[in-house]
Amino acid sequence: MKSDLEQFLTDRLDEITTEVVGEITVRVPAYAHLRAGAVVRLVRDALSVYAGGGDRTAVLDSFRDLGAGAARAGHDVHHFESALRTGARVLVRRTAGAAARLYQPTTEFITVMERAFTAEGEIVEAAVDGHCQAMRPEMDRRLHALLAEN
């Protein structure tokens, strides 16, 4: 059974998703060109897992794939990480605001906030891992070409 806070967030997934995507677009202009539908779906899936639903493994795999795609497209990992952290900031702000309305600071509030930072760390790690794995063949090719020249 979901806590009051998890239900509160679940009931507002579309609203929070829109806010996350909007803030990423404003704060990380390098990502303003992305297809809105794909980004919205990925953000909504991640928020759903955070709010106590969804398939965590599938979401982390999607972020790994996103990281790999960003690497293959030549996108800088720092822009990618900034976009992920921007989304996490919105989520923490919304969670803290909701929790303050629903509860006095309690163990549950602290647990939920710790989960937010754990989820953010896992998502960033999966995405950066995908980015690095996708870049590895390119780095190997460059190293091989450099060694062949000498």
C-alpha positions as CSV (number, residue, x, y, z in Angstrom):
1,M,0.0,0.0,0.0
2,K,1.3,3.4,-0.9
3,S,2.0,6.0,1.7
4,D,0.1,9.3,1.6
5,L,3.1,11.0,0.0
6,E,3.5,8.3,-2.7
7,Q,-0.2,8.6,-3.5
8,F,0.0,12.4,-3.6
9,L,2.9,12.2,-6.1
10,T,1.2,9.5,-8.1
11,D,-1.9,11.6,-8.5
12,R,0.3,14.4,-9.9
13,L,2.6,12.5,-12.2
14,D,1.6,14.3,-15.4
15,E,2.0,17.7,-13.7
16,I,5.4,16.9,-12.2
17,T,6.5,15.3,-15.5
18,T,5.6,18.5,-17.4
19,E,7.5,20.6,-14.9
20,V,10.6,18.3,-15.1
21,V,10.7,18.4,-18.9
22,G,10.1,22.2,-19.0
23,E,12.9,22.9,-16.5
24,I,15.4,20.6,-18.4
25,T,14.5,22.5,-21.6
26,V,15.2,25.9,-19.9
27,R,18.3,24.9,-17.9
28,V,20.0,22.6,-20.4
29,P,19.6,24.2,-23.8
30,A,21.6,21.4,-25.4
31,Y,18.6,19.2,-24.8
32,A,15.9,21.5,-26.1
33,H,15.9,19.7,-29.5
34,L,14.8,16.3,-28.1
35,R,11.5,14.7,-29.1
36,A,9.1,15.8,-26.4
37,G,7.1,12.5,-26.4
38,A,10.0,10.3,-25.8
39,V,11.4,12.5,-23.0
40,V,8.0,12.8,-21.3
41,R,7.5,9.1,-21.4
42,L,10.9,8.4,-19.9
43,V,10.6,11.0,-17.2
44,R,7.1,9.8,-16.3
45,D,8.3,6.2,-16.1
46,A,11.1,7.3,-13.8
47,L,8.8,9.3,-11.6
48,S,6.3,6.4,-11.4
49,V,9.0,4.1,-10.1
50,Y,10.0,6.8,-7.5
51,A,6.4,7.1,-6.4
52,G,6.2,3.4,-5.7
53,G,5.1,1.9,-9.0
54,G,6.6,0.9,-12.4
55,D,9.4,-1.4,-13.3
56,R,12.7,-0.1,-11.7
57,T,14.9,-2.4,-13.8
58,A,13.3,-1.4,-17.1
59,V,13.6,2.3,-16.2
60,L,17.3,2.0,-15.4
61,D,17.8,0.1,-18.6
62,S,16.1,2.9,-20.5
63,F,18.4,5.4,-18.9
64,R,21.4,3.3,-19.8
65,D,20.1,3.2,-23.4
66,L,19.6,6.9,-23.4
67,G,23.1,7.5,-22.1
68,A,24.5,5.2,-24.9
69,G,22.5,7.0,-27.5
70,A,23.7,10.4,-26.2
71,A,27.3,9.1,-26.5
72,R,26.8,7.8,-30.0
73,A,25.3,11.1,-31.0
74,G,28.4,12.9,-29.7
75,H,26.6,14.6,-26.8
76,D,28.7,15.7,-23.9
77,V,28.2,13.6,-20.8
78,H,28.1,16.8,-18.7
79,H,25.0,18.2,-20.5
80,F,23.4,14.8,-20.0
81,E,24.2,14.7,-16.3
82,S,23.0,18.3,-15.9
83,A,19.6,17.3,-17.5
84,L,19.3,14.3,-15.1
85,R,20.2,16.4,-12.0
86,T,17.8,19.1,-13.1
87,G,15.0,16.6,-13.2
88,A,16.0,15.3,-9.7
89,R,16.0,18.9,-8.3
90,V,12.4,19.3,-9.5
91,L,11.4,16.0,-8.0
92,V,13.0,16.8,-4.6
93,R,11.4,20.2,-4.5
94,R,8.0,18.8,-5.3
95,T,8.4,15.9,-2.8
96,A,9.6,18.2,0.0
97,G,6.7,20.6,-0.7
98,A,4.2,17.7,-0.7
99,A,5.7,16.1,2.4
100,A,5.6,19.4,4.3
101,R,1.9,19.7,3.6
102,L,1.1,16.1,4.6
103,Y,3.4,15.5,7.5
104,Q,5.5,17.0,10.2
105,P,9.2,16.0,9.6
106,T,9.2,12.3,10.4
107,T,11.1,9.2,9.8
108,E,8.9,8.6,6.7
109,F,9.8,12.0,5.3
110,I,13.5,11.4,5.8
111,T,13.2,8.0,4.2
112,V,11.4,9.4,1.2
113,M,14.0,12.1,0.7
114,E,16.8,9.6,1.0
115,R,15.0,7.5,-1.6
116,A,14.9,10.5,-3.9
117,F,18.7,11.0,-3.7
118,T,19.3,7.2,-4.1
119,A,17.0,7.1,-7.2
120,E,18.8,10.2,-8.6
121,G,22.1,8.6,-8.1
122,E,21.1,5.3,-9.7
123,I,19.6,7.0,-12.7
124,V,22.6,9.2,-13.3
125,E,24.9,6.2,-12.8
126,A,23.0,4.1,-15.3
127,A,22.9,6.9,-17.8
128,V,26.5,7.8,-17.5
129,D,27.4,4.1,-17.6
130,G,25.5,3.7,-20.9
131,H,27.3,6.8,-22.2
132,C,30.7,5.5,-21.3
133,Q,30.1,2.0,-22.7
134,A,29.0,3.6,-26.0
135,M,32.1,5.8,-26.1
136,R,34.5,2.9,-25.5
137,P,34.6,1.6,-29.1
138,E,35.2,5.1,-30.4
139,M,38.0,5.6,-27.9
140,D,39.5,2.2,-28.8
141,R,39.4,3.2,-32.5
142,R,41.1,6.5,-31.8
143,L,43.8,4.9,-29.7
144,H,44.4,2.2,-32.4
145,A,44.7,4.9,-35.1
146,L,47.1,6.9,-32.9
147,L,49.3,3.8,-32.2
148,A,49.2,2.8,-35.9
149,E,50.6,6.3,-36.9
150,N,53.6,5.8,-34.7
